[in-house]
Amino acid sequence: MAVKPRILAVGSALDPTFVHFCVSATWFGAEIQIVDAAYRSVLHKTDTVDETVELVGTTMENEYACFLRPKTVGSDFETTQSSQTIYKQVSSFFTSSAERTIINSLEAGSSNFCKLQHTSVHLDLCHSFEIQSPETILSNCPDRVREFSARHIHGVILKGASNQKSEAVLFDASIVPNNLLPTPILLQEYIEGYDVRVHQVGHQSIGERIRSDDVDYRFSKRNSYELFSPPPKICEFCFDAIEQNGLLFGGIDFKVRDGKYYFLEVNSLPDYRGYDKRSNFLITREIVDLFVRNAAA
């Protein structure tokens, strides 16, 4: 690697995925400046011409790239608010110039309900690529929920709507009360078949097939894994999918049944540790290489 990238990594020391990146990126020549947002709460621009930014004694200059992972793990309300201020200020600074690179800005889908937003954004994209997507609803109406479940003979998945990791489970409509549910729930038609996760880093696609005996393989120990190169159409779809959301890095999930791909969602803050280890840290290498390519452009 000819260029040694200087990367500002902003996140939480309690977030294992953030720690994973900070450690493994150094193996590929990256110089990492780590900022734990919960304890670094001062960020300001100076009046210098080069727009140097100081973050509690840490100097960031224009050549810095940024790996931003806005997770507030195990924090109290005051600390969470302080962290969010840091995330917003760092994101704003690095998105203010095309010469800077950030993975990924706050505006790129790190909010609550990001998965539902991504699904709706990508309906037209699925149509143009002739890729199907399971029917999905967000509702707190008992009759609507029961009707949706009854129409899908293979079952319905109950899943989280935000970027927070949660287990997807088969939904039992018989437990739905007659009154309005206290909060809307996200339901998705269950697609039989094996799972595919594609980690898209810029134009690079790293694919893995996962076969499991359980509904959500992420919470199962009965899985088999196989690294593979996704078909060209899927690679192009994944690049367009992250680009539509302003992402440089994302995890795209599919189900595959009888050779046909079904798009599930885009993860803007993927927990990619296990995939990275199984690929001999290819995902982290591609992230570092992306920073290098953008710095040289």
N, C-alpha and C positions, 0 to 999 in steps of 0.2 A: 504494500500500500504506500504510494508515493507521498500522499498528503496525510498528516496526522491531524485528524479533526479535533477541534475543541468544542465540547458539548456541555451546555448548561443543562443539568438534569434537575427538574423541579417536581417534587412529589412528597410522599410520606415514607419515612423509614419503617413504618408499620405495614406498608404495602409490599408484600413479597415480590410482586411482579416488577415494581419500581426498583427494588434492591437487585433483583436478577439482572435487569438491564444495566444498572450502574456497574455491577461487577463484570459481567460477561463482555460488555462493550470495550473494556480496557484490554481484553485479550486480543482484540483486533486493532490495536493501536490508538484507540480514542483516548483523549485527555478529558476526564470527566470532572466538572465542578458540580458538586452535589449541594442542593439546597433543600432542606426539609422545611416545607412551607409552614408547618405548625409552629416553628420556632424562629423563622426569619421573616419578620413582618414589616421591614422597611425597604421600600423601593422608590427611587426617584431618578429623574433625569438631571444631569448637570447642565450647565450652560456652555459646555465645550462644543467645538464645531463637530467633533466626531460622535456626538451624542452618546458618550460613555454613560453607562448606567451603573450605579453602585447599589449593591444589595447586602447591607450589613457588612461592609468591608470587602465584599466580593465585587470585582470589577468585570463587567460584561462589555465587550466591544463589538463592533459590527460583524467581525468574522465568527462570532459565536453562533453555533446552531443550538437549538433547544429541544429537549425531550421533555414534554409536559404530560404529567399523569395526575390529573386533579382528583385524587382519592383522599378522603379524610377518614382514615380508619381508626376506630376506637377513640375519637376525640370528643371533648365536651363542646357545648354550643359556642362558647367564646372562642375556643381554639379553631373550630370549624369556620367561623366567620372570618377570623384573621387569615386562615389559609385561603379562603375564597378570594380575599382581597389580593393576596400575592398572586394567585393563579390568574386573576383578571388582568393585573398590571403586567405580568410577564407576557401573557398572551397578546395583550395590546402592543407591547413594545416590539415583539418579534414579528407581528403581522403588519407592522407599520411600514415595512420596506420589502420589496421583492428580493432584495439581496440577502435577506435573512431566511433561515429555514427553521420551521417549527413542526414537530410531531407531538401532538396535534393541538391546534388552537381550541379555546373554549367554544368558539362559534361552530366548530366542526362536529357537533353532535355529542357532546359530553353531558348533556342535560338529562333530567328525568324524562321518561317517555321517548328516549331517542330511538329505541328499536321500532316502536310504532311509527315514528316519523320516517325512519329509513324505509320501512315496508311500503308506506304510502308513496314516498318519493320514487321508489323503484318499480312501481307497477307498469309505467310506460316503458321503462328499460327492459323489464321482463318480456313485454309484448314485442319490442323491437328485436330481441334476441331469440324469440320463440322459446322462452324458458318459463315454465309454469311456476306458480307460487300458491301455497295452500291458502284457502279462504281464512280470513282473520277478522275478529271483531273485538271491540272494546265496549263493554256494556255493564250496567248495573241493574238492568231490567230482567227479572226472573223469567218471564215468558220468552223473551228474546234469547236468553241463555239456553233455556231448555229446548227451544225450537232449533237453535243452531246445533246443539249436541245431538238431537234426534236425527238430523239430516246426514250426519257423517257416521256411517256404519262401522268404520275402522277406529272410531274414537276421536276424542278432542283433547288437545294439550292445553293445560293451564301453565302460563309462563309469566315471568317478570317483564315489565315494560321498560325499565330503566337500564342504565349501564351497570347496576349492582348485580353481582353474581347471585343467581337463585336457581333452584332446581326446577326443571320442567317435569310435570307429572301428568298422568292421564286424569282427566277431569270426570268426576262423578256427579252428573246433573241431579241425581236423586236427593242430594243434600242441600240443594238450592231452596231457600225459604220463599214464602209467597210474597213477602214484603221486599221493597227495593233493597238491594245490597248496599252496605255502607260505603263502598267504594267500587268503581268500575274494575272489572277484571279483564285480562287479555287472554282470549281463547284462539287457538289455531287448529285447523284441521290436521289430524295426525296422518302422516305419510309413512307407510311401511317402507323398509329398505335400510340401506346402510348410510352412515353419515359421511360427509366430506367437509373438512375445514380448509379453506384457502386463506393463507396469510398473504395479503397483497402489500408489498412495499414498493411504492412507485409503480414501475412497469414490471416488477419481478413478482412472480406467483409461486408460492411454496405450498404444495397440496399434500393432504394426508387423508387416507380412507380410514374410517373407524367402524368396526363391526362390534356390536355389543348385544348382550342378552337383555339389557335394561333400556328403559325409555330414554333416560338422560345419561349418556356414556360418561359425562364428566364426573358423575358421582358413583360410578361403578368400577369394580375391579375385574370385571369379566369382559375385557375388551381385547381386540386385536387391532394392531396399527400397521399401516403400510404407507410409506412415503411414495408419492407419484407426481408426475408432471400433468397438471390438468389439461384437458383439451383446449386448443387455441380459442374456441368460442367462449369457454368459461373464463379463461385468462382475460380476454378482452372485456367480458361482462364485469369481472371483478375490478378491473382498472376503472372502468366507467362508473361503477357503483361507488368506489371511494372518492372519485373525482367529483361526482355530483354532490357529495357531502363536504367537500373541501378538505378531505383527508389525504395524507400521504401514506398512512399505515392503518390497516384495518383487518379484522378477521371476518370472513364471509362464510356463512354456514349454508349447506345444502343437504337435502336428502336425495338419494339416488335409488330409483325403483325401476327395474327392467331396463337399465341403461339410460333412463331419462332423469335429468337434473331438475329438482324443485328448489327454488330459492327460498330460504327461511328468513335470514336477517343479516345485517351488517353490525359488527361490534366495533365501536369506535375506540374503546379502551379494552382490548382483549387481554385476558390473562393467558399469555402465550408461553408460559414457562415449560410446561410438559411437552408441547409441540416443539419448542426450541431445543430441548435436551434430546428428544428423539431424532431430530434432524442434525445433530452434532452442531447446534448453535448457528444454523444457517440463517435463521430469521434475524437474529441480532447482527450477524455479519452483513446482511443486506441493508439493515437500518443504518449501520455505520457507513457502508459504501454509498448509500443514498446521500448522507451528509457530505461525504467527500466529493461526489459528483456535482452536487449543487454548489459547493464551495469553489470548485474549479470552473464552473460555467461562467 
